[in-house]
Protein backbone atom coordinates (compact mmCIF):
# COMPACT_ATOMS: atom_id res chain seq x y z
CA UNK A 1 0.00 0.00 0.00
CA UNK A 2 2.56 2.61 1.06
CA UNK A 3 6.00 3.24 -0.28
CA UNK A 4 8.66 4.47 2.14
CA UNK A 5 10.65 5.99 -0.73
CA UNK A 6 10.34 9.80 -0.66
CA UNK A 7 8.54 11.13 -3.73
CA UNK A 8 8.00 14.56 -5.27
CA UNK A 9 5.81 15.83 -8.11
CA UNK A 10 5.40 19.35 -9.48
CA UNK A 11 3.17 20.70 -12.24
CA UNK A 12 2.62 24.26 -13.47
CA UNK A 13 -0.73 24.92 -15.13
CA UNK A 14 -2.93 27.78 -16.29
CA UNK A 15 -6.33 27.01 -14.77
CA UNK A 16 -9.49 26.75 -16.84
CA UNK A 17 -12.66 24.77 -16.06
CA UNK A 18 -11.59 21.77 -18.18
CA UNK A 19 -8.06 21.74 -16.72
CA UNK A 20 -9.34 21.29 -13.13
CA UNK A 21 -10.52 17.72 -13.76
CA UNK A 22 -7.49 16.99 -15.93
CA UNK A 23 -5.11 18.00 -13.12
CA UNK A 24 -7.14 15.86 -10.70
CA UNK A 25 -6.67 12.82 -12.94
CA UNK A 26 -2.93 13.49 -13.26
CA UNK A 27 -2.49 13.73 -9.47
CA UNK A 28 -4.58 10.59 -8.96
CA UNK A 29 -2.39 8.70 -11.44
CA UNK A 30 0.75 9.73 -9.55
CA UNK A 31 -0.74 8.68 -6.22
CA UNK A 32 -1.71 5.28 -7.63
CA UNK A 33 1.77 4.89 -9.12
CA UNK A 34 3.26 5.65 -5.69
CA UNK A 35 0.99 3.03 -4.07
CA UNK A 36 -1.12 5.65 -2.29
CA UNK A 37 -4.58 4.74 -3.63
CA UNK A 38 -6.05 5.44 -0.20
CA UNK A 39 -5.22 9.16 -0.62
CA UNK A 40 -6.64 9.66 -4.13
CA UNK A 41 -10.09 10.84 -3.04
CA UNK A 42 -9.13 13.39 -0.32
CA UNK A 43 -6.19 14.81 -2.30
CA UNK A 44 -8.18 15.06 -5.54
CA UNK A 45 -11.14 16.69 -3.80
CA UNK A 46 -9.06 19.25 -1.87
CA UNK A 47 -7.01 20.12 -4.94
CA UNK A 48 -10.14 20.57 -7.10
CA UNK A 49 -11.63 22.87 -4.43
CA UNK A 50 -8.53 25.07 -4.45
CA UNK A 51 -8.28 25.12 -8.24
CA UNK A 52 -11.96 26.09 -8.56
CA UNK A 53 -11.34 28.98 -6.15
CA UNK A 54 -8.43 30.16 -8.30
CA UNK A 55 -10.49 29.76 -11.47
CA UNK A 56 -13.45 31.70 -10.02
CA UNK A 57 -11.68 34.47 -8.13
CA UNK A 58 -8.06 34.63 -9.28
CA UNK A 59 -6.86 37.52 -11.37
CA UNK A 60 -3.97 35.42 -12.68
CA UNK A 61 -4.88 31.82 -13.50
CA UNK A 62 -1.29 30.51 -13.35
CA UNK A 63 -0.74 28.04 -10.53
CA UNK A 64 1.73 25.43 -9.38
CA UNK A 65 0.78 22.18 -7.66
CA UNK A 66 3.31 20.16 -5.70
CA UNK A 67 3.07 16.85 -3.85
CA UNK A 68 5.67 15.59 -1.37
CA UNK A 69 5.53 12.06 0.09
CA UNK A 70 7.86 11.26 2.99
CA UNK A 71 6.74 7.71 3.75
CA UNK A 72 3.98 8.70 6.19
CA UNK A 73 2.51 12.02 5.08
CA UNK A 74 1.59 13.46 1.72
CA UNK A 75 1.77 17.23 1.60
CA UNK A 76 0.07 18.93 -1.32
CA UNK A 77 0.65 22.61 -2.01
CA UNK A 78 -1.25 24.83 -4.44
CA UNK A 79 0.22 28.25 -5.16
CA UNK A 80 -1.18 31.17 -7.07
CA UNK A 81 -0.24 34.78 -7.73
CA UNK A 82 -2.95 36.44 -5.61
CA UNK A 83 -1.96 37.37 -2.07
CA UNK A 84 -5.48 37.28 -0.58
CA UNK A 85 -8.14 34.62 -0.39
CA UNK A 86 -11.69 35.95 -0.91
CA UNK A 87 -13.67 36.22 2.35
CA UNK A 88 -16.36 33.61 1.44
CA UNK A 89 -13.71 30.87 1.48
CA UNK A 90 -13.24 31.29 5.23
CA UNK A 91 -16.89 30.47 6.05
CA UNK A 92 -18.36 27.15 7.13
CA UNK A 93 -19.10 26.13 3.52
CA UNK A 94 -15.93 27.66 2.08
CA UNK A 95 -13.03 25.84 0.51
CA UNK A 96 -10.89 26.05 3.64
CA UNK A 97 -13.56 24.31 5.73
CA UNK A 98 -13.72 21.51 3.15
CA UNK A 99 -9.93 21.13 3.21
CA UNK A 100 -9.90 21.08 7.01
CA UNK A 101 -12.54 18.33 7.02
CA UNK A 102 -10.72 16.08 4.53
CA UNK A 103 -7.10 16.54 5.60
CA UNK A 104 -5.02 15.95 8.70
CA UNK A 105 -3.72 19.52 8.65
CA UNK A 106 -3.55 22.55 6.42
CA UNK A 107 -2.16 26.04 6.29
CA UNK A 108 -1.12 28.89 4.09
CA UNK A 109 1.95 31.00 3.72
CA UNK A 110 3.00 33.96 1.60
CA UNK A 111 5.10 33.27 -1.46
CA UNK A 112 7.28 35.58 -3.52
CA UNK A 113 4.43 36.47 -5.87
CA UNK A 114 1.31 35.31 -4.03
CA UNK A 115 0.44 32.56 -1.57
CA UNK A 116 0.62 28.82 -1.07
CA UNK A 117 -2.18 26.83 0.50
CA UNK A 118 -1.09 23.36 1.59
CA UNK A 119 -2.72 20.37 3.21
CA UNK A 120 -1.37 17.15 4.65
CA UNK A 121 -2.85 13.66 4.51
CA UNK A 122 -1.44 10.77 6.49
CA UNK A 123 -1.63 7.34 4.89
CA UNK A 124 -3.12 4.99 7.45
CA UNK A 125 -3.37 1.23 7.31
CA UNK A 126 -6.95 -0.03 7.06
CA UNK A 127 -8.50 -0.81 10.45
CA UNK A 128 -9.34 -4.41 9.58
CA UNK A 129 -5.81 -5.70 8.99
CA UNK A 130 -5.26 -8.67 11.33
CA UNK A 131 -3.04 -7.77 14.26
CA UNK A 132 -1.81 -11.35 14.64
CA UNK A 133 -0.42 -13.88 12.23
CA UNK A 134 -3.04 -16.10 10.58
CA UNK A 135 -0.65 -19.07 10.54
CA UNK A 136 0.80 -20.85 13.56
CA UNK A 137 4.33 -19.79 14.41
CA UNK A 138 6.76 -22.75 14.19
CA UNK A 139 8.00 -23.87 17.60
CA UNK A 140 5.05 -22.43 19.55
CA UNK A 141 2.62 -24.88 21.16
CA UNK A 142 -0.54 -23.13 19.90
CA UNK A 143 -1.47 -20.77 17.12
CA UNK A 144 -2.26 -17.15 17.88
CA UNK A 145 -5.93 -16.26 18.08
CA UNK A 146 -7.44 -14.05 15.40
CA UNK A 147 -8.24 -10.50 16.48
CA UNK A 148 -11.83 -9.56 17.13
CA UNK A 149 -13.92 -8.17 14.31
CA UNK A 150 -14.36 -4.86 16.16
CA UNK A 151 -12.40 -1.88 14.94
CA UNK A 152 -9.39 -0.61 16.84
CA UNK A 153 -11.24 2.59 17.78
CA UNK A 154 -14.11 0.59 19.28
CA UNK A 155 -11.73 -1.60 21.27
CA UNK A 156 -9.92 1.45 22.64
CA UNK A 157 -13.20 3.03 23.69
CA UNK A 158 -12.29 6.28 21.97
CA UNK A 159 -14.89 8.94 21.46
CA UNK A 160 -14.87 11.43 18.65
CA UNK A 161 -14.80 14.99 19.71
C-alpha positions as CSV (number, residue, x, y, z in Angstrom):
1,X,0.0,0.0,0.0
2,X,2.6,2.6,1.1
3,X,6.0,3.2,-0.3
4,X,8.7,4.5,2.1
5,X,10.6,6.0,-0.7
6,X,10.3,9.8,-0.7
7,X,8.5,11.1,-3.7
8,X,8.0,14.6,-5.3
9,X,5.8,15.8,-8.1
10,X,5.4,19.4,-9.5
11,X,3.2,20.7,-12.2
12,X,2.6,24.3,-13.5
13,X,-0.7,24.9,-15.1
14,X,-2.9,27.8,-16.3
15,X,-6.3,27.0,-14.8
16,X,-9.5,26.8,-16.8
17,X,-12.7,24.8,-16.1
18,X,-11.6,21.8,-18.2
19,X,-8.1,21.7,-16.7
20,X,-9.3,21.3,-13.1
21,X,-10.5,17.7,-13.8
22,X,-7.5,17.0,-15.9
23,X,-5.1,18.0,-13.1
24,X,-7.1,15.9,-10.7
25,X,-6.7,12.8,-12.9
26,X,-2.9,13.5,-13.3
27,X,-2.5,13.7,-9.5
28,X,-4.6,10.6,-9.0
29,X,-2.4,8.7,-11.4
30,X,0.8,9.7,-9.6
31,X,-0.7,8.7,-6.2
32,X,-1.7,5.3,-7.6
33,X,1.8,4.9,-9.1
34,X,3.3,5.7,-5.7
35,X,1.0,3.0,-4.1
36,X,-1.1,5.7,-2.3
37,X,-4.6,4.7,-3.6
38,X,-6.1,5.4,-0.2
39,X,-5.2,9.2,-0.6
40,X,-6.6,9.7,-4.1
41,X,-10.1,10.8,-3.0
42,X,-9.1,13.4,-0.3
43,X,-6.2,14.8,-2.3
44,X,-8.2,15.1,-5.5
45,X,-11.1,16.7,-3.8
46,X,-9.1,19.2,-1.9
47,X,-7.0,20.1,-4.9
48,X,-10.1,20.6,-7.1
49,X,-11.6,22.9,-4.4
50,X,-8.5,25.1,-4.4
51,X,-8.3,25.1,-8.2
52,X,-12.0,26.1,-8.6
53,X,-11.3,29.0,-6.2
54,X,-8.4,30.2,-8.3
55,X,-10.5,29.8,-11.5
56,X,-13.5,31.7,-10.0
57,X,-11.7,34.5,-8.1
58,X,-8.1,34.6,-9.3
59,X,-6.9,37.5,-11.4
60,X,-4.0,35.4,-12.7
61,X,-4.9,31.8,-13.5
62,X,-1.3,30.5,-13.3
63,X,-0.7,28.0,-10.5
64,X,1.7,25.4,-9.4
65,X,0.8,22.2,-7.7
66,X,3.3,20.2,-5.7
67,X,3.1,16.9,-3.8
68,X,5.7,15.6,-1.4
69,X,5.5,12.1,0.1
70,X,7.9,11.3,3.0
71,X,6.7,7.7,3.7
72,X,4.0,8.7,6.2
73,X,2.5,12.0,5.1
74,X,1.6,13.5,1.7
75,X,1.8,17.2,1.6
76,X,0.1,18.9,-1.3
77,X,0.6,22.6,-2.0
78,X,-1.2,24.8,-4.4
79,X,0.2,28.2,-5.2
80,X,-1.2,31.2,-7.1
81,X,-0.2,34.8,-7.7
82,X,-3.0,36.4,-5.6
83,X,-2.0,37.4,-2.1
84,X,-5.5,37.3,-0.6
85,X,-8.1,34.6,-0.4
86,X,-11.7,35.9,-0.9
87,X,-13.7,36.2,2.4
88,X,-16.4,33.6,1.4
89,X,-13.7,30.9,1.5
90,X,-13.2,31.3,5.2
91,X,-16.9,30.5,6.1
92,X,-18.4,27.1,7.1
93,X,-19.1,26.1,3.5
94,X,-15.9,27.7,2.1
95,X,-13.0,25.8,0.5
96,X,-10.9,26.1,3.6
97,X,-13.6,24.3,5.7
98,X,-13.7,21.5,3.2
99,X,-9.9,21.1,3.2
100,X,-9.9,21.1,7.0
101,X,-12.5,18.3,7.0
102,X,-10.7,16.1,4.5
103,X,-7.1,16.5,5.6
104,X,-5.0,15.9,8.7
105,X,-3.7,19.5,8.6
106,X,-3.6,22.5,6.4
107,X,-2.2,26.0,6.3
108,X,-1.1,28.9,4.1
109,X,1.9,31.0,3.7
110,X,3.0,34.0,1.6
111,X,5.1,33.3,-1.5
112,X,7.3,35.6,-3.5
113,X,4.4,36.5,-5.9
114,X,1.3,35.3,-4.0
115,X,0.4,32.6,-1.6
116,X,0.6,28.8,-1.1
117,X,-2.2,26.8,0.5
118,X,-1.1,23.4,1.6
119,X,-2.7,20.4,3.2
120,X,-1.4,17.1,4.6
121,X,-2.9,13.7,4.5
122,X,-1.4,10.8,6.5
123,X,-1.6,7.3,4.9
124,X,-3.1,5.0,7.4
125,X,-3.4,1.2,7.3
126,X,-7.0,0.0,7.1
127,X,-8.5,-0.8,10.5
128,X,-9.3,-4.4,9.6
129,X,-5.8,-5.7,9.0
130,X,-5.3,-8.7,11.3
131,X,-3.0,-7.8,14.3
132,X,-1.8,-11.3,14.6
133,X,-0.4,-13.9,12.2
134,X,-3.0,-16.1,10.6
135,X,-0.7,-19.1,10.5
136,X,0.8,-20.9,13.6
137,X,4.3,-19.8,14.4
138,X,6.8,-22.7,14.2
139,X,8.0,-23.9,17.6
140,X,5.1,-22.4,19.6
141,X,2.6,-24.9,21.2
142,X,-0.5,-23.1,19.9
143,X,-1.5,-20.8,17.1
144,X,-2.3,-17.2,17.9
145,X,-5.9,-16.3,18.1
146,X,-7.4,-14.1,15.4
147,X,-8.2,-10.5,16.5
148,X,-11.8,-9.6,17.1
149,X,-13.9,-8.2,14.3
150,X,-14.4,-4.9,16.2
151,X,-12.4,-1.9,14.9
152,X,-9.4,-0.6,16.8
153,X,-11.2,2.6,17.8
154,X,-14.1,0.6,19.3
155,X,-11.7,-1.6,21.3
156,X,-9.9,1.5,22.6
157,X,-13.2,3.0,23.7
158,X,-12.3,6.3,22.0
159,X,-14.9,8.9,21.5
160,X,-14.9,11.4,18.6
161,X,-14.8,15.0,19.7
